[in-house]
Amino acid sequence: MSQSDAPYGPDPIIEAYKRDVDRTLIRENLRLSVEQRFVQLMAMQEFAEELRRAGREHEGKP
C-alpha cells in the first residue's frame, strides 16, 4: 500500500521530516558494500573518540 492509497493520506508530520532528509547521502551509502559501510562507521567512531579526547584535554587546561 503506497501513501496515496492510505485511507487518510500522507502523514503531515512524516512529510515535514522528509523535507529535511538528504536522500543523496542515503543513496550514496547504499551503494557501498557492507564492508565499506563498516569501515566508514569505524572511521567515524575513531573521529568521535578523538573529538572527545580533545575536549577532555581542553577542559583540563586553564
Distance bins in CASP14 RR format, pairs under 12 A and 6 or more apart:
PFRMAT RR
TARGET T0000
AUTHOR 0000-0000-0000
RMODE 2
METHOD distances of the structure
MODEL  1
1 7 0 0 0 0 1 0 0 0 0 0 0
1 8 0 0 0 0 0 1 0 0 0 0 0
1 9 0 0 0 0 0 1 0 0 0 0 0
2 9 0 0 0 0 1 0 0 0 0 0 0
2 10 0 0 0 0 1 0 0 0 0 0 0
3 9 1 0 0 1 0 0 0 0 0 0 0
3 10 1 0 1 0 0 0 0 0 0 0 0
3 11 0 0 0 0 1 0 0 0 0 0 0
3 12 0 0 0 0 0 1 0 0 0 0 0
3 14 0 0 0 0 1 0 0 0 0 0 0
3 15 0 0 0 0 1 0 0 0 0 0 0
3 18 0 0 0 0 0 1 0 0 0 0 0
4 10 1 0 0 1 0 0 0 0 0 0 0
6 14 0 0 0 0 0 1 0 0 0 0 0
6 15 0 0 0 0 0 1 0 0 0 0 0
8 14 0 0 0 0 0 1 0 0 0 0 0
9 15 0 0 0 0 1 0 0 0 0 0 0
10 16 0 0 0 0 0 1 0 0 0 0 0
10 17 0 0 0 0 0 1 0 0 0 0 0
10 18 0 0 0 0 1 0 0 0 0 0 0
11 17 0 0 0 0 1 0 0 0 0 0 0
11 18 0 0 0 0 1 0 0 0 0 0 0
12 18 0 0 0 0 0 1 0 0 0 0 0
12 19 0 0 0 0 0 1 0 0 0 0 0
13 19 0 0 0 0 0 1 0 0 0 0 0
14 20 0 0 0 0 0 1 0 0 0 0 0
14 21 0 0 0 0 0 1 0 0 0 0 0
15 21 0 0 0 0 0 1 0 0 0 0 0
18 26 0 0 0 0 0 1 0 0 0 0 0
21 27 0 0 0 0 0 1 0 0 0 0 0
22 28 0 0 0 0 1 0 0 0 0 0 0
22 29 0 0 0 0 0 1 0 0 0 0 0
23 29 0 0 0 0 0 1 0 0 0 0 0
23 30 0 0 0 0 0 1 0 0 0 0 0
24 30 0 0 0 0 0 1 0 0 0 0 0
24 31 0 0 0 0 0 1 0 0 0 0 0
25 31 0 0 0 0 0 1 0 0 0 0 0
25 32 0 0 0 0 0 1 0 0 0 0 0
25 40 0 0 0 0 0 1 0 0 0 0 0
26 32 0 0 0 0 0 1 0 0 0 0 0
26 37 0 0 0 0 0 1 0 0 0 0 0
28 36 0 0 0 0 0 1 0 0 0 0 0
28 37 0 0 0 0 0 1 0 0 0 0 0
28 40 0 0 0 0 0 1 0 0 0 0 0
29 36 0 0 0 0 1 0 0 0 0 0 0
29 37 1 0 0 1 0 0 0 0 0 0 0
29 38 0 0 0 0 0 1 0 0 0 0 0
29 40 1 0 0 1 0 0 0 0 0 0 0
29 41 0 0 0 0 0 1 0 0 0 0 0
29 44 0 0 0 0 0 1 0 0 0 0 0
30 36 0 0 0 0 0 1 0 0 0 0 0
30 37 0 0 0 0 1 0 0 0 0 0 0
31 37 0 0 0 0 0 1 0 0 0 0 0
31 40 0 0 0 0 0 1 0 0 0 0 0
32 38 0 0 0 0 1 0 0 0 0 0 0
32 39 0 0 0 0 1 0 0 0 0 0 0
32 40 1 0 0 1 0 0 0 0 0 0 0
32 41 0 0 0 0 0 1 0 0 0 0 0
33 39 0 0 0 0 1 0 0 0 0 0 0
33 40 0 0 0 0 0 1 0 0 0 0 0
34 40 0 0 0 0 0 1 0 0 0 0 0
34 41 0 0 0 0 0 1 0 0 0 0 0
35 41 0 0 0 0 0 1 0 0 0 0 0
35 42 0 0 0 0 0 1 0 0 0 0 0
36 42 0 0 0 0 0 1 0 0 0 0 0
36 43 0 0 0 0 0 1 0 0 0 0 0
37 43 0 0 0 0 0 1 0 0 0 0 0
37 44 0 0 0 0 0 1 0 0 0 0 0
38 44 0 0 0 0 0 1 0 0 0 0 0
38 45 0 0 0 0 0 1 0 0 0 0 0
39 45 0 0 0 0 0 1 0 0 0 0 0
39 46 0 0 0 0 0 1 0 0 0 0 0
40 46 0 0 0 0 0 1 0 0 0 0 0
40 47 0 0 0 0 0 1 0 0 0 0 0
41 47 0 0 0 0 0 1 0 0 0 0 0
41 48 0 0 0 0 0 1 0 0 0 0 0
42 48 0 0 0 0 0 1 0 0 0 0 0
42 49 0 0 0 0 0 1 0 0 0 0 0
43 49 0 0 0 0 0 1 0 0 0 0 0
43 50 0 0 0 0 0 1 0 0 0 0 0
44 50 0 0 0 0 0 1 0 0 0 0 0
44 51 0 0 0 0 0 1 0 0 0 0 0
45 51 0 0 0 0 0 1 0 0 0 0 0
45 52 0 0 0 0 0 1 0 0 0 0 0
46 52 0 0 0 0 0 1 0 0 0 0 0
46 53 0 0 0 0 0 1 0 0 0 0 0
47 53 0 0 0 0 0 1 0 0 0 0 0
47 54 0 0 0 0 0 1 0 0 0 0 0
48 54 0 0 0 0 0 1 0 0 0 0 0
48 55 0 0 0 0 0 1 0 0 0 0 0
49 55 0 0 0 0 0 1 0 0 0 0 0
49 56 0 0 0 0 0 1 0 0 0 0 0
50 56 0 0 0 0 0 1 0 0 0 0 0
50 57 0 0 0 0 0 1 0 0 0 0 0
51 57 0 0 0 0 0 1 0 0 0 0 0
51 58 0 0 0 0 0 1 0 0 0 0 0
52 58 0 0 0 0 0 1 0 0 0 0 0
52 59 0 0 0 0 0 1 0 0 0 0 0
53 59 0 0 0 0 0 1 0 0 0 0 0
53 60 0 0 0 0 0 1 0 0 0 0 0
54 60 0 0 0 0 0 1 0 0 0 0 0
54 61 0 0 0 0 0 1 0 0 0 0 0
55 61 0 0 0 0 1 0 0 0 0 0 0
END
